Amino acid sequence: MFILLLIGAVITSYWVWFRPEPVLPDAFVGPPRSDYELGQFDMQVFDDNGKLSYYVEAPRLSRDAQRESFTIDRPRVRLYDQREQNWLITAKSGYIDVKADRIDFDQNVVMQRDSNVDPMRFKSDQITAFHKEGRVETATPIEIKARGATLTGTGLKANLNDKTYVIEKDFHATMPPARSR
């Protein structure tokens, strides 16, 4: 009986020590994937009073549930201010938060006011627009062209409704000569 128990113990020990490890699934999940994507779309966003706040068109939109945002490739966005002037913003990429309160534009951002009377153009690598408040801002270098003048600097806080623009640092300006009468 002792020899049978010894043989059983040896076989069990051999099986425990030398059995193959179970294959575990790969823990790497990969980059976050979107819930859905839209191709060649346009979207109108209205404010609480039913007035058009902004209009977006782009070749691709994807929703990221983890970041609670929409990623947009090559967006063309028209923002409308309180005076019903519109601003066209183009960029290489953009992000809209799920609440649609904030739009981030990245890489080669150009923002220009559609106005025959007072055209204005902003150019930067990153601009964030808060459309409900009618303001835009950036911490990156910015170039502003208006009325023949070129303003450059780093950092911008602008209120589009009040037409106030603050360049935070490294401000430089090139102004055209005054017209003689």
NORUR-V563845 format. One record per helix or strand of 2 or more residues. SS is the DSSP state (h for helix, s for strand). FROM is the first residue (numbers start at 1). TO is the last residue. Records with the same first field share a line. If there is no record, write none. Layout:
BEGIN
SS = FROM-TO / FROM-TO
END
This chain:
BEGIN
h = 2-18
s = 37-46 / 52-64 / 69-73 / 76-80 / 86-90 / 93-97 / 103-114 / 120-130 / 135-146 / 149-159 / 164-174
END
